[in-house]
Amino acid sequence: KKQKYFDKLVDLCVNTPNALIICADFVASTQMQDIRMELRGKAQVLMGKNTMIRKALEMGHLAHPDAGMDVLRSNIRGNIGFIFATNCQLDDIREILGKHVRDSAAKSGQVAKANLSLPAGPTGMDPSQTAFFQALNIGTKIVKGQIELVSEFPILKKDERVSPSA
């Protein structure tokens, strides 16, 4: 089974001139499934464990030293995969991938991909819940029987780690 995977990866690297290296962090399995279904007949999606990819590329480099698989092997880090363009252009694949991008909830410990803040104004929460905002040092006032935020409060900043309180 592993040998079959090695042969497939080496064959695609040698015989398919156009390919994308994709990062699959925070991609749901249904998203991957939808992408695979839409690329069917146009491109080949190949995912795998990094150790298997490295070993296959090493074996491929020994068999085809001029194919540049050693350069590819040095870039295998993290949760990555390949999309080999068999019957289409790379721009078509990028367009399909862009169609399937979805926002997801920030989890503690991850790096924030965007800025996020609570807007100033009414929250719709009743006055008995002011302790929640006080614990987070968020300025509030009570207007017409509900809590209102005094000013905009930044929760996440792009490229910073998400804390458990955010």
Salt bridges, closest charged atoms under 4 A:
ASP34 OD2 - ARG102 NH2 3.32
GLU38 OE2 - LYS99 NZ 2.51
GLU38 OE1 - HIS100 NE2 2.79
GLU58 OE1 - ARG73 NH2 3.39
ASP70 OD1 - HIS61 ND1 3.92
ASP91 OD1 - ARG94 NH1 3.14
